[in-house]
Amino acid sequence: MLTMGVVVKVIFSILILVGALACGPISEVTDQSGEEYFVHEVQPIIQAKCISCHGDDPDNLEGGLDLRSAGGLARGGDEFAELVLPGRPEFSPFYQAVTREDPEFSMPPREREALTSEEIQTIYSWIVAGGPWPGPERQKEIAAKGAVKSSRVSFAHLGGQNDTWNKRTYREADLWAYAPLSKSRLPEGYEHIHPIDAFIQVKLDEAKITPAPLADTAHLLKRMSYDLLGLPPDQAMRDLLAEQGFAKLIDRLLESPHYGEQWARHWLDVVRYSDSDGFSNDFSRPNAWRYRDYVIRSFNRDKPYDEFVREQIAGDEMDSENPEYLIATGFLRMGPWEHTGMSVAAETRQFYLDDVTNIVGETFLATPLNCARCHDHKYDPIATRDYYQIQAAFATTQFAQREAPYLSEENLEMMDGERQRVYQWLERIEDEQEQLAHKEEEAARQWYKLRGLKYRGKKDRKRGKNAEEHPPRYIGLSFADLGYRKILQK
């Protein structure tokens, strides 16, 4: 079972490894027939990146281009009659568009949806092979045989909104996050170094990159201290290192309370921890600190990761009397929230449910889910049905002030003093509001007096009728007064 300490060590290793990874080999048309290459390699790209603008709505085709069939491609669009010149990709407008070399002729239009270098190479290889596009029956025949020689695979899921999406294939390398964990074999010839170093070194050797020299003791100590504690090393660390070595020092750093404080920051960034609601009102969340400290305690206790996940998503369902579990569910309340007199309650409620559903995906699956809220996901095997099944788990979740007794580990120092400071602050605010109201009323009295009219209190002034008989709204207040008045009201 993974513990928090092990997870952090693994993250260190992954960050180093990712920088050294190189792209895998690209499937060439020579591995299969041109028609098979189109069905298994090219058409999935067109479906994912092109068809939403050039086929999903036949009555509203962007640029007059229909990419649902070979005939549509052959007819071209409003600007080009011949989009693909067989055997000549560099002169084919279709290929030129996906390379995005011309900023005025780049497809897809949004840069974040641009084709990857491998996808561009796939389009290139397809055009070199003559740009074959078999008919519907031939495509079904090829699909039925399976993509034996293709790098693309199908994915089992609950089913999307149309058959085309259900039968979509994916590059196997793109589904690495959904594959079960497997034990990798160590690279041969690297048995003399640490296994993690072995995987990194083999990639460095393949790329002919010379690794950086080993850090000296002083630099390594500094890195360890800043990485694990977020603090510079002190003399006690230097003494322990000199007496007992790096292994003992690492254990001591992991035992430090500052370890949890340092690494909790990364988790709190992921879950969008905040002490206020955000948006224009930005109301305070005076008890949010208890969730923050829960995360710190979890790291410092080396809590198993599966427990850490369950407590945050469903702690109140696990044990509604356990204060620690109730505090953990603060995860579900970390997103921005605002409901005003101009809001529709049902809509605000839906915004909250959408936010929770997406953050569960981002935090625990490393996959944003919002795209599937309105349509089956373009790039990942996530159907809209999946999205709403996840959301259904939170359909009964409501905002509530839950009684959660303070824990012995929670820091209550200065709480009484802070509470008194807030009360004093509120009293000062009330005094300042009264001063502004008095200033306004004095100006109103003067206005009535100058006109020989009977003074009317603020509650007796009716708006809309006989406006000339009443002073202007907020009379006597400057722009600075009005701005400060709004702050005091909040």
Disulfide bonds with the S-S distance in Angstrom:
none
